[in-house]
Amino acid sequence: MARPFAEAFYNSAAWRKCRTAYINRRIAIDGGLCEVCHRELGYIVHHKIWLTEENINDPEVTLNADNLRFECLQCHNLEEPDGGRKTAGRENQYTFDADGQIVPLPP
Ligand SMILES: [Zn+2]
């Protein structure tokens, strides 16, 4: 689950567009592998600088490709601060359409 303050952000068109563009960029680079282990396919676009109530409105943090990393679920969970027991929220899920394009699941 997204933390409450971040929910509007994760539902925003700006983030969806940014995330999809980032995923497509990673697919072009290495087929969309996890940027941490380079073994699994990426699953989540992670913010290297964690989103907080202070930076949630700062596009230099929230929508900056330099602050993003494509990670598989396992690597992402290892980074969760509360012991890695969180599962991905729906805002981080995507699927493939008939043309093989990655599309985010609707909320
Ligand atoms: Zn990984």
Backbone and ligand atoms as CSV (ligand in chain L), in Angstrom:
chain,resi,resn,atom,element,x,y,z
A,1,MET,N,N,0.837,-1.201,0.000
A,1,MET,CA,C,0.000,0.000,0.000
A,1,MET,C,C,0.873,1.253,0.000
A,2,ALA,N,N,0.489,2.185,-0.817
A,2,ALA,CA,C,1.192,3.468,-0.786
A,2,ALA,C,C,0.905,4.149,0.544
A,3,ARG,N,N,1.893,4.824,1.049
A,3,ARG,CA,C,1.628,5.614,2.236
A,3,ARG,C,C,0.613,6.694,1.873
A,4,PRO,N,N,-0.273,7.038,2.779
A,4,PRO,CA,C,-1.403,7.912,2.444
A,4,PRO,C,C,-1.004,9.205,1.752
A,5,PHE,N,N,0.060,9.852,2.207
A,5,PHE,CA,C,0.432,11.132,1.597
A,5,PHE,C,C,0.855,10.962,0.152
A,6,ALA,N,N,1.266,9.747,-0.223
A,6,ALA,CA,C,1.782,9.519,-1.571
A,6,ALA,C,C,0.717,8.982,-2.522
A,7,GLU,N,N,-0.453,8.706,-1.989
A,7,GLU,CA,C,-1.469,8.057,-2.810
A,7,GLU,C,C,-1.860,8.891,-4.033
A,8,ALA,N,N,-2.085,10.181,-3.815
A,8,ALA,CA,C,-2.481,11.044,-4.934
A,8,ALA,C,C,-1.367,11.092,-5.978
A,9,PHE,N,N,-0.127,11.114,-5.495
A,9,PHE,CA,C,0.984,11.136,-6.437
A,9,PHE,C,C,1.007,9.872,-7.289
A,10,TYR,N,N,0.911,8.717,-6.634
A,10,TYR,CA,C,0.988,7.461,-7.379
A,10,TYR,C,C,-0.184,7.296,-8.345
A,11,ASN,N,N,-1.263,7.975,-8.066
A,11,ASN,CA,C,-2.413,7.901,-8.968
A,11,ASN,C,C,-2.368,8.971,-10.053
A,12,SER,N,N,-1.369,9.832,-10.010
A,12,SER,CA,C,-1.342,10.956,-10.944
A,12,SER,C,C,-0.908,10.516,-12.336
A,13,ALA,N,N,-1.425,11.223,-13.329
A,13,ALA,CA,C,-1.041,10.934,-14.714
A,13,ALA,C,C,0.445,11.196,-14.912
A,14,ALA,N,N,0.961,12.213,-14.226
A,14,ALA,CA,C,2.382,12.551,-14.390
A,14,ALA,C,C,3.267,11.378,-13.971
A,15,TRP,N,N,2.948,10.767,-12.848
A,15,TRP,CA,C,3.755,9.634,-12.387
A,15,TRP,C,C,3.587,8.432,-13.308
A,16,ARG,N,N,2.371,8.145,-13.704
A,16,ARG,CA,C,2.155,6.985,-14.576
A,16,ARG,C,C,2.963,7.128,-15.865
A,17,LYS,N,N,2.954,8.341,-16.397
A,17,LYS,CA,C,3.686,8.594,-17.626
A,17,LYS,C,C,5.190,8.448,-17.400
A,18,CYS,N,N,5.648,9.016,-16.307
A,18,CYS,CA,C,7.072,8.968,-15.961
A,18,CYS,C,C,7.525,7.520,-15.759
A,19,ARG,N,N,6.733,6.756,-15.026
A,19,ARG,CA,C,7.091,5.370,-14.731
A,19,ARG,C,C,7.129,4.535,-16.008
A,20,THR,N,N,6.101,4.711,-16.857
A,20,THR,CA,C,6.049,3.944,-18.099
A,20,THR,C,C,7.235,4.292,-18.994
A,21,ALA,N,N,7.562,5.577,-19.057
A,21,ALA,CA,C,8.701,5.995,-19.883
A,21,ALA,C,C,9.989,5.385,-19.351
A,22,TYR,N,N,10.109,5.343,-18.037
A,22,TYR,CA,C,11.322,4.788,-17.435
A,22,TYR,C,C,11.425,3.288,-17.721
A,23,ILE,N,N,10.324,2.590,-17.568
A,23,ILE,CA,C,10.321,1.151,-17.837
A,23,ILE,C,C,10.681,0.893,-19.300
A,24,ASN,N,N,10.090,1.669,-20.195
A,24,ASN,CA,C,10.395,1.477,-21.613
A,24,ASN,C,C,11.873,1.744,-21.897
A,25,ARG,N,N,12.440,2.713,-21.194
A,25,ARG,CA,C,13.844,3.019,-21.372
A,25,ARG,C,C,14.705,1.831,-20.913
A,26,ARG,N,N,14.339,1.261,-19.764
A,26,ARG,CA,C,15.101,0.110,-19.262
A,26,ARG,C,C,14.962,-1.088,-20.199
A,27,ILE,N,N,13.787,-1.276,-20.763
A,27,ILE,CA,C,13.595,-2.388,-21.692
A,27,ILE,C,C,14.489,-2.197,-22.913
A,28,ALA,N,N,14.601,-0.956,-23.354
A,28,ALA,CA,C,15.462,-0.677,-24.509
A,28,ALA,C,C,16.924,-0.941,-24.164
A,29,ILE,N,N,17.299,-0.723,-22.922
A,29,ILE,CA,C,18.698,-0.865,-22.515
A,29,ILE,C,C,19.077,-2.342,-22.324
A,30,ASP,N,N,18.332,-3.048,-21.496
A,30,ASP,CA,C,18.740,-4.429,-21.202
A,30,ASP,C,C,17.565,-5.390,-21.130
A,31,GLY,N,N,16.471,-5.028,-21.759
A,31,GLY,CA,C,15.315,-5.918,-21.759
A,31,GLY,C,C,14.458,-5.778,-20.515
A,32,GLY,N,N,14.789,-4.800,-19.663
A,32,GLY,CA,C,13.979,-4.560,-18.488
A,32,GLY,C,C,14.407,-5.350,-17.273
A,33,LEU,N,N,15.706,-5.660,-17.186
A,33,LEU,CA,C,16.211,-6.391,-16.021
A,33,LEU,C,C,16.237,-5.490,-14.795
A,34,CYS,N,N,16.133,-6.146,-13.651
A,34,CYS,CA,C,16.309,-5.472,-12.362
A,34,CYS,C,C,17.665,-4.783,-12.344
A,35,GLU,N,N,17.689,-3.532,-11.953
A,35,GLU,CA,C,18.945,-2.779,-11.935
A,35,GLU,C,C,19.815,-3.122,-10.732
A,36,VAL,N,N,19.276,-3.891,-9.802
A,36,VAL,CA,C,20.055,-4.266,-8.628
A,36,VAL,C,C,20.750,-5.612,-8.848
A,37,CYS,N,N,19.978,-6.652,-9.168
A,37,CYS,CA,C,20.586,-7.982,-9.285
A,37,CYS,C,C,20.881,-8.364,-10.733
A,38,HIS,N,N,20.270,-7.683,-11.696
A,38,HIS,CA,C,20.481,-7.961,-13.123
A,38,HIS,C,C,20.176,-9.418,-13.480
A,39,ARG,N,N,19.336,-10.054,-12.691
A,39,ARG,CA,C,18.968,-11.440,-12.980
A,39,ARG,C,C,17.479,-11.567,-13.247
A,40,GLU,N,N,16.687,-10.922,-12.392
A,40,GLU,CA,C,15.241,-10.989,-12.543
A,40,GLU,C,C,14.783,-9.820,-13.404
A,41,LEU,N,N,13.582,-9.959,-13.958
A,41,LEU,CA,C,12.996,-8.828,-14.654
A,41,LEU,C,C,12.521,-7.802,-13.630
A,42,GLY,N,N,12.689,-6.549,-13.965
A,42,GLY,CA,C,12.224,-5.483,-13.082
A,42,GLY,C,C,10.713,-5.555,-12.895
A,43,TYR,N,N,10.281,-5.088,-11.764
A,43,TYR,CA,C,8.861,-5.170,-11.430
A,43,TYR,C,C,8.344,-3.846,-10.897
A,44,ILE,N,N,9.197,-3.133,-10.211
A,44,ILE,CA,C,8.792,-1.914,-9.528
A,44,ILE,C,C,9.743,-0.793,-9.899
A,45,VAL,N,N,9.190,0.379,-10.160
A,45,VAL,CA,C,10.045,1.550,-10.325
A,45,VAL,C,C,10.183,2.195,-8.944
A,46,HIS,N,N,11.387,2.122,-8.438
A,46,HIS,CA,C,11.678,2.533,-7.070
A,46,HIS,C,C,12.271,3.934,-7.046
A,47,HIS,N,N,11.897,4.727,-6.064
A,47,HIS,CA,C,12.533,6.028,-5.855
A,47,HIS,C,C,13.754,5.839,-4.956
A,48,LYS,N,N,14.919,6.194,-5.472
A,48,LYS,CA,C,16.138,6.047,-4.664
A,48,LYS,C,C,16.072,6.960,-3.445
A,49,ILE,N,N,15.670,8.201,-3.665
A,49,ILE,CA,C,15.342,9.064,-2.530
A,49,ILE,C,C,13.890,8.777,-2.189
A,50,TRP,N,N,13.661,8.237,-1.040
A,50,TRP,CA,C,12.301,7.854,-0.678
A,50,TRP,C,C,11.386,9.066,-0.654
A,51,LEU,N,N,10.160,8.826,-1.057
A,51,LEU,CA,C,9.182,9.913,-1.028
A,51,LEU,C,C,8.757,10.187,0.416
A,52,THR,N,N,8.722,11.452,0.717
A,52,THR,CA,C,8.279,11.871,2.046
A,52,THR,C,C,7.236,12.962,1.884
A,53,GLU,N,N,6.617,13.330,2.971
A,53,GLU,CA,C,5.649,14.420,2.907
A,53,GLU,C,C,6.329,15.723,2.505
A,54,GLU,N,N,7.635,15.817,2.758
A,54,GLU,CA,C,8.365,17.042,2.414
A,54,GLU,C,C,8.679,17.120,0.922
A,55,ASN,N,N,8.987,15.975,0.292
A,55,ASN,CA,C,9.421,16.049,-1.110
A,55,ASN,C,C,8.365,15.571,-2.110
A,56,ILE,N,N,7.207,15.201,-1.619
A,56,ILE,CA,C,6.201,14.599,-2.510
A,56,ILE,C,C,5.764,15.563,-3.614
A,57,ASN,N,N,5.916,16.859,-3.397
A,57,ASN,CA,C,5.536,17.830,-4.422
A,57,ASN,C,C,6.737,18.365,-5.195
A,58,ASP,N,N,7.872,17.718,-5.046
A,58,ASP,CA,C,9.077,18.170,-5.728
A,58,ASP,C,C,9.373,17.250,-6.915
A,59,PRO,N,N,9.074,17.717,-8.132
A,59,PRO,CA,C,9.268,16.834,-9.301
A,59,PRO,C,C,10.724,16.437,-9.502
A,60,GLU,N,N,11.663,17.199,-8.957
A,60,GLU,CA,C,13.080,16.825,-9.049
A,60,GLU,C,C,13.346,15.521,-8.296
A,61,VAL,N,N,12.485,15.209,-7.360
A,61,VAL,CA,C,12.595,13.953,-6.623
A,61,VAL,C,C,11.622,12.926,-7.186
A,62,THR,N,N,10.365,13.330,-7.336
A,62,THR,CA,C,9.321,12.353,-7.645
A,62,THR,C,C,9.339,11.909,-9.097
A,63,LEU,N,N,9.700,12.820,-10.020
A,63,LEU,CA,C,9.598,12.504,-11.452
A,63,LEU,C,C,10.957,12.564,-12.154
A,64,ASN,N,N,12.014,12.541,-11.399
A,64,ASN,CA,C,13.352,12.637,-11.961
A,64,ASN,C,C,13.890,11.230,-12.245
A,65,ALA,N,N,14.162,10.947,-13.524
A,65,ALA,CA,C,14.635,9.596,-13.880
A,65,ALA,C,C,15.912,9.234,-13.141
A,66,ASP,N,N,16.705,10.241,-12.771
A,66,ASP,CA,C,17.936,9.956,-12.019
A,66,ASP,C,C,17.641,9.408,-10.623
A,67,ASN,N,N,16.433,9.635,-10.181
A,67,ASN,CA,C,16.059,9.141,-8.845
A,67,ASN,C,C,15.292,7.823,-8.925
A,68,LEU,N,N,15.202,7.255,-10.110
A,68,LEU,CA,C,14.414,6.032,-10.262
A,68,LEU,C,C,15.314,4.828,-10.497
A,69,ARG,N,N,14.809,3.668,-10.100
A,69,ARG,CA,C,15.537,2.432,-10.351
A,69,ARG,C,C,14.509,1.329,-10.548
A,70,PHE,N,N,14.710,0.541,-11.599
A,70,PHE,CA,C,13.799,-0.553,-11.911
A,70,PHE,C,C,14.285,-1.782,-11.153
A,71,GLU,N,N,13.428,-2.318,-10.300
A,71,GLU,CA,C,13.850,-3.409,-9.423
A,71,GLU,C,C,12.865,-4.566,-9.483
A,72,CYS,N,N,13.385,-5.772,-9.291
A,72,CYS,CA,C,12.490,-6.901,-9.125
A,72,CYS,C,C,11.888,-6.840,-7.721
A,73,LEU,N,N,10.859,-7.605,-7.513
A,73,LEU,CA,C,10.131,-7.521,-6.246
A,73,LEU,C,C,11.030,-7.880,-5.068
A,74,GLN,N,N,11.858,-8.896,-5.286
A,74,GLN,CA,C,12.715,-9.359,-4.196
A,74,GLN,C,C,13.703,-8.267,-3.768
A,75,CYS,N,N,14.370,-7.664,-4.739
A,75,CYS,CA,C,15.326,-6.610,-4.407
A,75,CYS,C,C,14.606,-5.426,-3.783
A,76,HIS,N,N,13.441,-5.117,-4.297
A,76,HIS,CA,C,12.704,-3.987,-3.741
A,76,HIS,C,C,12.317,-4.249,-2.297
A,77,ASN,N,N,11.854,-5.438,-2.036
A,77,ASN,CA,C,11.432,-5.755,-0.675
A,77,ASN,C,C,12.591,-5.690,0.306
A,78,LEU,N,N,13.785,-6.023,-0.170
A,78,LEU,CA,C,14.944,-5.949,0.708
A,78,LEU,C,C,15.209,-4.526,1.163
A,79,GLU,N,N,14.732,-3.576,0.384
A,79,GLU,CA,C,14.994,-2.175,0.713
A,79,GLU,C,C,13.933,-1.549,1.584
A,80,GLU,N,N,12.824,-2.231,1.746
A,80,GLU,CA,C,11.770,-1.629,2.558
A,80,GLU,C,C,12.279,-1.444,3.977
A,81,PRO,N,N,12.020,-0.300,4.566
A,81,PRO,CA,C,12.623,0.009,5.858
A,81,PRO,C,C,12.024,-0.765,7.018
A,82,ASP,N,N,10.881,-1.359,6.824
A,82,ASP,CA,C,10.243,-1.997,7.973
A,82,ASP,C,C,10.455,-3.503,7.957
A,83,GLY,N,N,11.580,-3.939,7.441
A,83,GLY,CA,C,11.908,-5.346,7.523
A,83,GLY,C,C,11.605,-6.124,6.260
A,84,GLY,N,N,11.233,-5.432,5.208
A,84,GLY,CA,C,11.053,-6.093,3.925
A,84,GLY,C,C,9.836,-6.980,3.857
A,85,ARG,N,N,8.827,-6.669,4.601
A,85,ARG,CA,C,7.649,-7.519,4.590
A,85,ARG,C,C,6.501,-6.940,3.780
A,86,LYS,N,N,6.701,-5.748,3.256
A,86,LYS,CA,C,5.631,-5.155,2.452
A,86,LYS,C,C,5.542,-5.857,1.104
A,87,THR,N,N,4.350,-5.904,0.563
A,87,THR,CA,C,4.204,-6.347,-0.816
A,87,THR,C,C,3.883,-5.126,-1.663
A,88,ALA,N,N,4.059,-5.259,-2.940
A,88,ALA,CA,C,3.849,-4.115,-3.818
A,88,ALA,C,C,2.397,-3.681,-3.792
A,89,GLY,N,N,2.201,-2.404,-3.786
A,89,GLY,CA,C,0.846,-1.881,-3.929
A,89,GLY,C,C,0.425,-1.960,-5.380
A,90,ARG,N,N,-0.838,-1.845,-5.605
A,90,ARG,CA,C,-1.320,-1.917,-6.985
A,90,ARG,C,C,-0.737,-0.809,-7.847
A,91,GLU,N,N,-0.358,0.290,-7.245
A,91,GLU,CA,C,0.170,1.394,-8.043
A,91,GLU,C,C,1.470,1.008,-8.733
A,92,ASN,N,N,2.078,-0.082,-8.287
A,92,ASN,CA,C,3.343,-0.489,-8.890
A,92,ASN,C,C,3.173,-1.649,-9.858
A,93,GLN,N,N,1.966,-2.026,-10.144
A,93,GLN,CA,C,1.773,-3.187,-10.987
A,93,GLN,C,C,1.516,-2.773,-12.427
A,94,TYR,N,N,1.949,-3.641,-13.312
A,94,TYR,CA,C,1.688,-3.378,-14.718
A,94,TYR,C,C,1.519,-4.708,-15.414
A,95,THR,N,N,1.059,-4.619,-16.617
A,95,THR,CA,C,0.860,-5.835,-17.384
A,95,THR,C,C,1.264,-5.545,-18.823
A,96,PHE,N,N,1.115,-6.499,-19.693
A,96,PHE,CA,C,1.453,-6.295,-21.092
A,96,PHE,C,C,0.181,-6.315,-21.922
A,97,ASP,N,N,0.095,-5.410,-22.869
A,97,ASP,CA,C,-1.079,-5.447,-23.745
A,97,ASP,C,C,-0.802,-6.375,-24.929
A,98,ALA,N,N,-1.752,-6.448,-25.846
A,98,ALA,CA,C,-1.655,-7.410,-26.940
A,98,ALA,C,C,-0.429,-7.173,-27.814
A,99,ASP,N,N,0.073,-5.931,-27.815
A,99,ASP,CA,C,1.241,-5.622,-28.632
A,99,ASP,C,C,2.550,-5.810,-27.869
A,100,GLY,N,N,2.457,-6.307,-26.650
A,100,GLY,CA,C,3.653,-6.509,-25.867
A,100,GLY,C,C,4.141,-5.248,-25.178
A,101,GLN,N,N,3.332,-4.206,-25.181
A,101,GLN,CA,C,3.705,-2.976,-24.499
A,101,GLN,C,C,3.329,-3.083,-23.017
A,102,ILE,N,N,4.177,-2.531,-22.186
A,102,ILE,CA,C,3.861,-2.513,-20.759
A,102,ILE,C,C,2.796,-1.455,-20.498
A,103,VAL,N,N,1.769,-1.852,-19.795
A,103,VAL,CA,C,0.732,-0.891,-19.417
A,103,VAL,C,C,0.437,-1.057,-17.925
A,104,PRO,N,N,0.256,0.066,-17.232
A,104,PRO,CA,C,-0.084,-0.038,-15.816
A,104,PRO,C,C,-1.484,-0.585,-15.644
A,105,LEU,N,N,-1.681,-1.345,-14.598
A,105,LEU,CA,C,-3.023,-1.818,-14.298
A,105,LEU,C,C,-3.857,-0.631,-13.827
A,106,PRO,N,N,-5.120,-0.603,-14.199
A,106,PRO,CA,C,-5.973,0.483,-13.706
A,106,PRO,C,C,-6.161,0.351,-12.190
A,107,PRO,N,N,-6.375,1.486,-11.518
A,107,PRO,CA,C,-6.532,1.429,-10.058
A,107,PRO,C,C,-7.772,0.654,-9.648
L,1,ZN,ZN,ZN,16.627,-7.786,-8.376
